Amino acid sequence: MFFESESDKSILAELGGRVRQLRLRKNLTQQQLAERTLLSLNTIKSLEVGRAKLATLVAVLRELGELSSLEVFLPDPGISPMQLAKRKGKVRQRATGSRGGGFGDDGGSNSGHSGDVEW
């Protein structure tokens, strides 16, 4: 699947479907997974259709033994050597924000998304 051309909703549905496939590969019912992760059955169902919080995803991936998938999913970007040299070895602590219109220009809003971290 090429995520670049997909809507947010379809990407979330795809990720939820992949979590479902991982669960089925482990031969677990949604109820069993809910019990093992101490989450509700409805939370597991929501995750599998792409409506869940990141904390839910982490708990489920941990239980399924797939937590290392997050490293591939979103690798640590590190710091570029140029930035490190420019800052004389000091690690950047915050962003300055954009000045030419675009992301971050509206006080942190992301295209109408709330500040709640969900996927």
C-alpha distance (Angstrom), angle and dihedral (degrees) to the residues before:
residue distance angle dihedral
M1 . . .
F2 3.79 . .
F3 3.79 105.1 .
E4 3.80 95.1 -169.7
S5 3.79 92.6 74.7
E6 3.81 96.6 41.6
S7 3.79 129.9 92.6
D8 3.80 119.9 -112.9
K9 3.79 89.7 -108.9
S10 3.80 94.1 53.9
I11 3.80 92.0 46.5
L12 3.79 90.6 52.3
A13 3.80 90.7 48.2
E14 3.81 89.8 50.8
L15 3.81 92.2 50.4
G16 3.80 90.4 48.2
G17 3.79 90.1 50.4
R18 3.78 90.5 51.7
V19 3.80 90.6 52.3
R20 3.81 87.9 50.7
Q21 3.81 90.5 52.5
L22 3.83 90.2 50.8
R23 3.81 89.6 51.6
L24 3.79 92.2 49.1
R25 3.80 91.4 47.4
K26 3.82 87.1 57.7
N27 3.83 87.8 49.0
L28 3.79 93.7 -122.9
T29 3.78 127.3 145.2
Q30 3.79 118.9 -134.5
Q31 3.81 88.0 -109.4
Q32 3.82 92.7 53.2
L33 3.79 91.3 49.3
A34 3.79 90.7 48.1
E35 3.80 91.0 52.6
R36 3.81 93.5 46.7
T37 3.81 93.1 49.5
L38 3.81 95.0 39.3
L39 3.79 88.8 -123.2
S40 3.79 126.9 128.0
L41 3.79 122.2 -98.7
N42 3.81 88.9 -117.8
T43 3.81 90.0 55.1
I44 3.82 90.6 54.3
K45 3.80 90.6 47.2
S46 3.81 90.6 50.0
L47 3.80 91.0 49.5
E48 3.78 91.8 53.4
V49 3.80 92.6 54.8
G50 3.80 93.4 46.1
R51 3.79 101.4 -98.6
A52 3.79 109.3 113.1
K53 3.77 143.1 102.7
L54 3.78 122.6 -99.7
A55 3.82 90.4 -113.4
T56 3.80 88.2 61.0
L57 3.79 91.5 50.8
V58 3.81 91.6 50.5
A59 3.82 93.0 48.6
V60 3.80 92.4 49.4
L61 3.80 94.9 45.3
R62 3.81 89.0 49.6
E63 3.81 91.5 53.1
L64 3.81 92.2 46.1
G65 3.80 91.1 50.7
E66 3.80 91.5 -117.4
L67 3.80 101.7 111.6
S68 3.80 90.4 117.9
S69 3.82 87.0 66.1
L70 3.79 87.4 77.2
E71 3.80 90.2 67.5
V72 3.80 89.5 59.5
F73 3.81 92.3 39.2
L74 3.79 94.5 54.1
P75 3.81 113.3 4.5
D76 3.79 121.2 -161.3
P77 3.82 105.0 -91.0
G78 3.79 92.4 -154.5
I79 3.78 119.4 -165.6
S80 3.77 123.9 -64.7
P81 3.81 116.4 -115.0
M82 3.82 89.1 -124.4
Q83 3.81 92.6 55.4
L84 3.80 91.0 46.6
A85 3.81 91.9 51.6
K86 3.79 91.9 45.1
R87 3.80 91.4 52.3
K88 3.82 92.4 44.6
G89 3.80 93.8 -119.6
K90 3.81 96.5 -47.0
V91 3.81 115.5 130.0
R92 3.81 114.9 -125.9
Q93 3.80 113.1 -107.3
R94 3.82 102.9 -172.8
A95 3.79 144.0 6.2
T96 3.79 123.5 -104.4
G97 3.81 93.6 -143.1
S98 3.78 127.6 -125.5
R99 3.76 121.7 -70.3
G100 3.78 103.3 -168.3
G101 3.78 102.4 62.0
G102 3.75 120.4 -85.6
F103 3.75 136.9 87.3
G104 3.78 113.6 6.7
D105 3.79 94.0 15.9
D106 3.79 93.9 108.3
G107 3.77 99.6 60.1
G108 3.79 97.2 -80.6
S109 3.77 100.0 -46.1
N110 3.79 115.3 143.5
S111 3.80 109.0 -152.3
G112 3.77 93.5 -55.3
H113 3.80 95.2 -45.7
S114 3.77 117.0 138.7
G115 3.79 122.1 -119.6
D116 3.81 89.1 -109.4
V117 3.79 109.3 110.0
E118 3.76 105.8 -127.2
W119 3.77 134.7 140.0
